[in-house]
């Protein structure tokens, strides 16, 4: 799946993207450097662009968390 497909799946399921899970801190650090305005790190458009630049970010698998839309943080 691409991140675009993940975004569509999350939306069609009535969920809200909460964030990715990484073993290595460097992936989060590189994202923050590229997108400092996304403090919650939940903009999937940004993550898609980030993955294009850093193809090792997900190494073939997305590990992420979602919650029911409308649920408070």
C-alpha positions as CSV (number, residue, x, y, z in Angstrom):
1,X,0.0,0.0,0.0
2,X,1.0,3.6,-0.6
3,X,0.5,6.3,2.0
4,X,-2.2,7.7,-0.3
5,X,-4.0,4.3,0.0
6,X,-3.5,4.3,3.8
7,X,-5.0,7.8,4.0
8,X,-8.1,6.7,2.0
9,X,-8.5,3.6,4.1
10,X,-8.3,5.5,7.3
11,X,-10.9,8.1,6.1
12,X,-13.3,5.5,4.8
13,X,-13.2,3.6,8.1
14,X,-14.1,6.8,10.0
15,X,-10.7,6.9,11.8
16,X,-8.2,9.6,12.6
17,X,-4.5,9.1,12.1
18,X,-2.6,9.4,15.4
19,X,1.0,8.7,14.3
20,X,3.6,6.3,13.1
21,X,5.7,4.0,15.3
22,X,9.4,3.7,14.6
23,X,12.2,1.7,16.0
24,X,14.8,4.3,15.1
25,X,14.6,7.8,16.4
26,X,16.3,9.2,13.3
27,X,13.1,8.8,11.2
28,X,11.2,11.1,13.4
29,X,14.1,13.6,13.7
30,X,14.4,13.8,9.9
31,X,10.7,14.4,9.5
32,X,10.7,17.2,12.1
33,X,13.6,18.8,10.3
34,X,11.7,18.7,7.0
35,X,8.2,19.7,8.5
36,X,8.7,21.7,11.7
37,X,5.2,23.1,11.4
38,X,3.6,19.6,11.8
39,X,4.2,19.3,15.6
40,X,1.8,16.4,15.9
41,X,3.6,14.7,13.0
42,X,0.2,13.5,11.6
43,X,0.1,15.1,8.2
44,X,0.0,12.1,5.8
45,X,0.7,14.4,2.8
46,X,3.9,15.4,4.4
47,X,4.8,11.8,5.3
48,X,4.2,10.8,1.7
49,X,6.6,13.5,0.5
50,X,9.1,12.5,3.2
51,X,9.0,8.9,2.2
52,X,9.7,9.9,-1.4
53,X,12.9,11.6,-0.2
54,X,13.9,9.1,2.4
55,X,12.9,5.7,1.0
56,X,14.3,3.9,4.1
57,X,11.7,5.5,6.4
58,X,9.3,2.6,6.5
59,X,11.3,-0.3,5.0
60,X,8.3,-1.9,3.4
61,X,5.8,-1.7,6.3
62,X,3.8,1.1,7.8
63,X,3.2,0.8,11.6
64,X,0.8,3.4,12.8
65,X,-2.0,4.2,15.2
66,X,-5.5,5.4,14.6
67,X,-8.5,6.2,16.7
68,X,-12.2,6.7,16.1
69,X,-12.8,10.1,14.5
70,X,-14.2,12.6,17.0
71,X,-12.4,11.0,19.9
72,X,-10.5,13.5,22.0
73,X,-6.7,13.2,22.1
